[in-house]
Amino acid sequence: MLSRKYATLPDLDTHPDVYETPDPTPLLLQEKTVIESESKPDVKPPSDELPKSLSRQKRAMYRNYLNSSENSELEILPTHSLLEETLPQRHERLLLEIQELHDEIQNNESNSALSSQVSQLQNNLSQLTERLKKTTAEKEASSLINQLKSFTLENAQELNNSQKSTTTKKSAEVDPVALTAAIEKRISALEKIIGTNSSQVISTTSAGLASTVVHLEEQLEQLVQQRQTDPISRRIKNIVSELDALIKLRKKDDNQLVHQELENRIDYLFNAVETFDPVIVLTQPLLNRLNELQSLHNEASIFEESIKMLTSEQQSLQQKGQDLDNTCKQLETNLQDNTASIQRNVENLDKKLTSLVEQVDVLSRQNNI
């Protein structure tokens, strides 16, 4: 409140402040909290406070998320993952852990027994690596072979299906003239093998399609007849027997070459032994001499090392003697300087004492007078 003496003065603002805001009402506060809660993102409560209305799948997914978030980033495999360690991964993990143990034990000198056990474990694991490599290689090879077999079977089935489909399509699309030309080429090749006359072949251009088909049927009947196939089988049997004989001769030649090489090597070794026979008598004394020379060489090396040590000690003693000579010379010079200074001091004291005595005598004479 203003005092009464200033109440009548002009230009005094007694009204309330325009910029003052009134206190918020509880209704406004409630609306503000509701708006803030709606604007904030949904934060999931922990698994214990989840409402029962959620399904089991959502709870399981949330539990897996929490477990995965607790794991550190440096773990090799998460503890709650669905993956399983393979044998090589487990082996590598054991190797790393044992190496860490070995490094920790080496720092502590008191754990010598533990270090030996850890080194033994490392040796055992290194031996296991070779076995694991072999087993993994065999498993991989077998799996690859099985995959190849399945792949070849699938490809064969696909090829058969595709060939069937293509043959059906081609049979409907290809011209009969092209088919007859291909069949005639095959028949001419068969006739060359069998030895029949190729002049009997009928050209497709001059005759019609029916005559060519009849001619082809006749040729097929001739091929199927036994009198045509018997000479072919005889020729094949003769060729097979000749090939067997050639293979046997080749094996014999190879064996003879091997035996000849062995005999040549044996002859060379016998000749070498004959040249070394007169020297064998001298080998034992030579070995004895060499052993003695080796022992002398070792003793000489030891003697040389001892001489080097003695020379180094002698040099150190000479250095020490020189140092002692220098110190003695310094002591002599210091003693001479000290004696000279002492003599000077004594002379000065003698002079002072004589002057004092003279002064005392003079004073005593004056007193007597």
HUQUI-V914736 format. One line per field, one symbol per residue. phi: phi as a letter, one per 30 degrees, with the letter a starting at -180 (. if undefined). burial: I if it has 9 or more other C-alpha atoms within 8 Angstrom, else O. Layout:
# HUQUI-V914736
phi=???
burial=???
This chain:
# HUQUI-V914736
phi=.ddddcddddhcccddddddcdddddddddddddddddddddcdddddcddddddddddddddddddddddddcddbddcdddcdddddddddddddddddddddddcddcdddddddddddddddddedddddddddddddddddddddddddddddddddddddddddddcdddddddddddddddddddddjddddddcddddcdddddddddddddddddddddddddddddddddddddddddddddddddddddddddddddddddddddedddddddddddddddddddddddddddddddddddddddddddddddddddddddddddddddddddddddddddddddddddddddddddd
burial=OOOOOOOOOOOOOOOOOOOOOOOOOOOOIOOOOOOOOOOOOOOOOOOOOOOOOOOOOOIOOIIIOOIIOOIOOOOOOOOOOOOOOOOOOIIOOOIOOIIOIIOOIIOOOOIOOOIOOIIOIIOOIOOOIOOIOOOOOOOOOOOOOOOOOOOOOOOOOOOOOOOOOOOOOOOOOOOOOOIIIOOOOOIIOOIIOOOOOOOOOOOIOOIOOOOIOOIOOOIOOOOOOOOIIOOIOOOOOOOOOOOOOOOOOOOOOOOOOOOOOOOOOOOOOOOOOOOOOOOOOOOOOOOOOOOOOOOOOOOOOOOOOOOOOOOOOOOOOOOOOOOOOOOOOOOOOOOOOOOOOOOOOOOOOOOOOOOOOOOOOOOOOOOOO
